[in-house]
Amino acid sequence: MKQRSSFGSRFGAVAVVGGSVVGLGNIWRFPYIAGENGGGAFILVYIAISALICIPIMLTEFSLGRHTRSNALRAFRRLSPRGYWNGAGYLGIATSTIILSFYAVIAGWALKFLQVALVNGFHRQSSEEIRTVFQQYIDHGWGPMFWTFAFIAFIAFIVVRGVEKGIEKFGKIVMPFMILLLIGLVINSLTLDGAKEGISFLLRPDFSKINSHVILQALGQAFFSLSLGMGTMITYGSYIPKNENMFRLAGTVAVTDTCVAILAGLAIFPAVFSYGISPTSGPELVFITLPNVFGNMTGGYLLGIAFFFLLFTASISSSVSLLEVATLYISEEMHLRRRTATLIAVGTVAGLSALCLWSQAPDSSLRVAGQNIFDLFNNATSLYMLPLGGLLSVLFAGWVLRGRTLQEEVTSRGRYGNALFPYYRVIVRFVAPVVIVLLFLSQIGVI
């Protein structure tokens, strides 16, 4: 029997899993979601949800993967042979594939903007001029298609090389580099005039902003950023050595995610306030507002290059983990070589990415409920599919899986966290399901 791949070291495991969570969710999505939902108030809610809900769910998904040494579908199938819970596995695989399809589009934008930054294309450009150029770029599908497919080919090259030689080796190099680059951008932003206002907006909470919508946004962002409910942590859990401290690993990953998200905010909002731009600019904050800032500030040429290179690098680390979910599923369920499985997964993602791109054209009829495919995928995954995937995981672990089996896996056969396990068990069985269901009911207007 072929020996299953696993992470070669503790640092490798942290780098790979950390790289999965330190991605576009932190650099692209977190700043504008925080800006739209009250800054510091949103961050407090986000931290609370990460600590009380998301770390236990991450532990659960790690445990399902490590115990079964299987892909996201087979993990549920082995633990529930009658197949009642197969849908949870299929949902995770579908969610990761859909997210990767629009992730790749954003990564293609980052590549294009990196090219523009290299030729100093943002110099003295107004926001309206950049918006016009960006919209024209999106409207002409072949340019975005080229950059998107180039990005997909790049992450496929990493995944096809396997866990240790590809994914882990890449993570060990890129993860520390991303954090150092982000710290450098933060240091520069803190020297700008008006930086105090940006810091105050980000870190001073306005509790009047907190409502059910903000809490749901924080939950969706936490799931999105921490790669929960999409099969990623089950997949990576299957590579975690049996002697690893799962509590420490999950805590380290969650703390890293939150710190990087806050660093991204500190890199962005001082610059935004310094140039009198609204922090609630939405998704265009990164691709229209910031290029305008870089084009009109001293040293903006180098900062623009650094920022979009950071964005591109972050998109690689998180996208590799998403592609691995589908690749492992196809490889194990269809009994195919990794190279063939990767090509099938890449072909599926490329097709969905093409739909995202074509739906953004001004004359496109690819719309569902008034949304183009890109927006539909973004909203459906973060607000519905991810929380639902997490809910199914904790319900399965809390009410279907034998308590003794779960305890042995979570505590690494009693080595770590025995005192914490009872609290974890209560959260998994009662707190997490109730919170997620209540937020769902609020989202659809029932409460």
Secondary structure, DSSP 8 states (H G I E B T S, - for coil): -------SSHHHHHHHHHHHHSSHIIIIIHHHHHHHTTTHHHHHHHHHHIIIIIHHHHHHHHHHHHHHTS-HHHHHHHHSTTSTTHHHHHHHHHHHHHHHHHHHHHHHHHHHHHHHHHTTTTTT--HHHHHHHHHHHHHSTHHHHHHHHHHHHHHHHHHHT-IIIIIIHHHHHHHHHHHHHHHHHHHHHTTSTTHHHHHHHHHS--GGG-SHHHHHHHHHHHHHHTT-SSSHHHHHHTTS-TTS-HHHHHHHHHHHHHHHHHHHHHHHHHHHHHTT--TT-TTHIIIIIHHHHHHTSTTHHHHHHHHHHHHHHHHHHHHHHHHHHHHHHHHHHHT--HHHHHHHHHHHHHHHHHHHHHHTSTT---EETTEEHHHHHHHHIIIIIHHHHHHHHHHHHHHTS-HHHHHHHHTTTTTS-TTTHHHHHHIIIIIHHHHHHHHHHHHTT--
